[in-house]
Amino acid sequence: MVEHGFRKAGVLGSSPIIGFMAEPHKIQTDTPREVLEIQYDLYRKMSPTKKIELVFDAYRTGQLLAMAGIRMRHPNASEKEVKQIWAKEHLGEELYCKVYRNKGYDGDPGVK
């Protein structure tokens, strides 16, 4: 299992809770309850298509942030290498090799 940054930092628990429901009935957030109720009501009224768009947007934002971090760690990496490093970190070593070996990559993005 990969050791995440928040574990290295000594944060207790399996993951940090930031504006996320740890248990359905216990909300740990600094957002006022009235605002959360409005937000939940908006989510309930939202179409499934809009909800999935929000998920995809959040995923893409996470991907862009991760790639920015890779560029900071590997300033000389090409855009192709950045994408390969992201894919390897995202998929894990075994799946990355299965997917990218068939596309002509040797399984190693080439940047250490």
KOLSE-36488 format. One record per residue (C-alpha): residue number from 1; residue in one letter; x, y, z. Coordinates in nm, 3 decimals, decimal comma, padded with zeros to 5 digits. Layout:
residues N
+-----+----+---------+---------+---------+
|   i | aa |      px |      py |      pz |
+-----+----+---------+---------+---------+
| NUM |  A |       X |       Y |       Z |
...
+-----+----+---------+---------+---------+
END
This chain:
residues 112
+-----+----+---------+---------+---------+
|   i | aa |      px |      py |      pz |
+-----+----+---------+---------+---------+
|   1 |  M |  00,000 |  00,000 |  00,000 |
|   2 |  V |  00,128 |  00,345 | -00,088 |
|   3 |  E |  00,203 |  00,578 |  00,202 |
|   4 |  H |  00,017 |  00,903 |  00,138 |
|   5 |  G |  00,148 |  01,249 |  00,224 |
|   6 |  F | -00,102 |  01,304 |  00,505 |
|   7 |  R |  00,019 |  00,984 |  00,674 |
|   8 |  K |  00,378 |  01,097 |  00,641 |
|   9 |  A |  00,274 |  01,428 |  00,796 |
|  10 |  G |  00,141 |  01,245 |  01,100 |
|  11 |  V | -00,229 |  01,312 |  01,047 |
|  12 |  L | -00,427 |  01,058 |  01,246 |
|  13 |  G | -00,694 |  00,843 |  01,086 |
|  14 |  S | -00,720 |  00,677 |  00,749 |
|  15 |  S | -00,769 |  01,003 |  00,561 |
|  16 |  P | -00,811 |  01,372 |  00,629 |
|  17 |  I | -01,167 |  01,500 |  00,647 |
|  18 |  I | -01,210 |  01,832 |  00,473 |
|  19 |  G | -01,571 |  01,923 |  00,408 |
|  20 |  F | -01,663 |  01,559 |  00,357 |
|  21 |  M | -01,908 |  01,341 |  00,540 |
|  22 |  A | -01,715 |  01,090 |  00,754 |
|  23 |  E | -02,044 |  00,927 |  00,848 |
|  24 |  P | -02,378 |  01,007 |  00,685 |
|  25 |  H | -02,515 |  01,164 |  01,003 |
|  26 |  K | -02,197 |  01,350 |  01,112 |
|  27 |  I | -02,084 |  01,632 |  00,889 |
|  28 |  Q | -01,738 |  01,771 |  00,959 |
|  29 |  T | -01,715 |  02,104 |  00,782 |
|  30 |  D | -01,690 |  02,473 |  00,854 |
|  31 |  T | -01,980 |  02,544 |  00,616 |
|  32 |  P | -02,295 |  02,661 |  00,797 |
|  33 |  R | -02,569 |  02,397 |  00,814 |
|  34 |  E | -02,814 |  02,621 |  00,626 |
|  35 |  V | -02,572 |  02,650 |  00,335 |
|  36 |  L | -02,518 |  02,273 |  00,329 |
|  37 |  E | -02,893 |  02,217 |  00,318 |
|  38 |  I | -02,921 |  02,449 |  00,016 |
|  39 |  Q | -02,629 |  02,271 | -00,151 |
|  40 |  Y | -02,781 |  01,925 | -00,089 |
|  41 |  D | -03,116 |  02,046 | -00,220 |
|  42 |  L | -02,947 |  02,168 | -00,538 |
|  43 |  Y | -02,775 |  01,830 | -00,579 |
|  44 |  R | -03,108 |  01,648 | -00,531 |
|  45 |  K | -03,269 |  01,859 | -00,806 |
|  46 |  M | -02,975 |  01,822 | -01,042 |
|  47 |  S | -03,007 |  01,589 | -01,340 |
|  48 |  P | -02,790 |  01,276 | -01,346 |
|  49 |  T | -02,612 |  01,421 | -01,650 |
|  50 |  K | -02,517 |  01,738 | -01,461 |
|  51 |  K | -02,401 |  01,533 | -01,159 |
|  52 |  I | -02,170 |  01,321 | -01,373 |
|  53 |  E | -02,037 |  01,637 | -01,542 |
|  54 |  L | -01,943 |  01,768 | -01,197 |
|  55 |  V | -01,764 |  01,441 | -01,117 |
|  56 |  F | -01,573 |  01,452 | -01,447 |
|  57 |  D | -01,481 |  01,817 | -01,390 |
|  58 |  A | -01,352 |  01,737 | -01,041 |
|  59 |  Y | -01,152 |  01,443 | -01,177 |
|  60 |  R | -00,999 |  01,659 | -01,450 |
|  61 |  T | -00,910 |  01,928 | -01,197 |
|  62 |  G | -00,735 |  01,667 | -00,982 |
|  63 |  Q | -00,550 |  01,538 | -01,285 |
|  64 |  L | -00,434 |  01,890 | -01,379 |
|  65 |  L | -00,314 |  01,955 | -01,023 |
|  66 |  A | -00,127 |  01,624 | -01,017 |
|  67 |  M |  00,037 |  01,704 | -01,350 |
|  68 |  A |  00,140 |  02,046 | -01,221 |
|  69 |  G |  00,310 |  01,871 | -00,930 |
|  70 |  I |  00,487 |  01,635 | -01,170 |
|  71 |  R |  00,610 |  01,934 | -01,374 |
|  72 |  M |  00,748 |  02,089 | -01,054 |
|  73 |  R |  00,930 |  01,766 | -00,963 |
|  74 |  H |  01,050 |  01,707 | -01,322 |
|  75 |  P |  01,102 |  02,051 | -01,480 |
|  76 |  N |  01,282 |  01,906 | -01,784 |
|  77 |  A |  01,015 |  01,646 | -01,864 |
|  78 |  S |  00,834 |  01,675 | -02,195 |
|  79 |  E |  00,455 |  01,693 | -02,200 |
|  80 |  K |  00,448 |  01,329 | -02,315 |
|  81 |  E |  00,668 |  01,228 | -02,020 |
|  82 |  V |  00,448 |  01,422 | -01,776 |
|  83 |  K |  00,142 |  01,235 | -01,905 |
|  84 |  Q |  00,325 |  00,903 | -01,878 |
|  85 |  I |  00,436 |  00,974 | -01,521 |
|  86 |  W |  00,083 |  01,074 | -01,427 |
|  87 |  A | -00,056 |  00,757 | -01,584 |
|  88 |  K |  00,197 |  00,541 | -01,399 |
|  89 |  E |  00,119 |  00,708 | -01,066 |
|  90 |  H | -00,255 |  00,694 | -01,133 |
|  91 |  L | -00,278 |  00,336 | -01,260 |
|  92 |  G | -00,002 |  00,177 | -01,056 |
|  93 |  E |  00,299 | -00,006 | -01,193 |
|  94 |  E |  00,130 | -00,331 | -01,301 |
|  95 |  L | -00,170 | -00,181 | -01,482 |
|  96 |  Y |  00,043 |  00,095 | -01,635 |
|  97 |  C |  00,274 | -00,166 | -01,789 |
|  98 |  K | -00,019 | -00,369 | -01,924 |
|  99 |  V | -00,182 | -00,064 | -02,082 |
| 100 |  Y |  00,120 |  00,123 | -02,216 |
| 101 |  R |  00,343 | -00,164 | -02,323 |
| 102 |  N |  00,090 | -00,232 | -02,602 |
| 103 |  K |  00,122 |  00,131 | -02,715 |
| 104 |  G |  00,495 |  00,109 | -02,776 |
| 105 |  Y |  00,613 |  00,229 | -02,433 |
| 106 |  D |  00,845 |  00,010 | -02,233 |
| 107 |  G |  00,650 |  00,067 | -01,913 |
| 108 |  D |  00,892 |  00,329 | -01,784 |
| 109 |  P |  00,815 |  00,697 | -01,849 |
| 110 |  G |  01,188 |  00,762 | -01,856 |
| 111 |  V |  01,201 |  01,031 | -01,588 |
| 112 |  K |  01,323 |  00,938 | -01,244 |
+-----+----+---------+---------+---------+
END
